Amino acid sequence: MRLPDHSCLNLYEPGTVRRLLDAVAPTSALFASDQVIEVDGWQYFDAVVEMVTAA
């Protein structure tokens, strides 16, 4: 995915999806009893891009 500011997030790159899941983990813990959770991932995009570029 690429945003207008040219930040990109390659979901095929090893570890990227794991970082995305780690970013969502605090939110998903609020709904631990639910079997299926739908979360809008765009709010986590910046945090994950920063993690990927720092690595």
SVG drawing of the C-alpha trace seen along z (x, -y; Angstrom):
<svg xmlns="http://www.w3.org/2000/svg" viewBox="-18 -13 34 31">
<polyline fill="none" stroke="black" stroke-width="0.4" points="0.0,0.0 1.2,-3.5 -0.1,-6.8 0.2,-10.2 3.2,-11.0 4.9,-8.0 5.0,-5.8 4.5,-2.2 3.7,1.0 4.5,4.2 2.4,7.0 4.5,9.6 7.6,8.5 8.5,10.9 7.4,9.5 5.1,6.8 1.9,8.6 3.3,9.6 4.0,5.9 0.4,5.0 -1.0,7.7 1.2,6.4 -0.1,2.9 -3.7,4.1 -3.2,6.4 -4.2,3.8 -7.5,3.1 -8.2,6.7 -7.6,7.5 -10.7,5.4 -12.8,8.0 -11.1,11.2 -14.3,13.1 -15.3,12.5 -14.4,15.1 -14.2,12.6 -13.0,9.1 -13.1,6.5 -10.7,3.6 -10.1,0.7 -6.3,1.1 -5.7,-2.3 -5.3,-3.8 -2.3,-1.6 -0.7,-2.2 1.7,-5.0 2.8,-3.1 3.6,0.0 5.4,-2.0 7.6,-3.5 8.4,-0.1 9.3,1.3 11.6,-1.7 13.2,-1.5 14.0,2.2"/>
</svg>
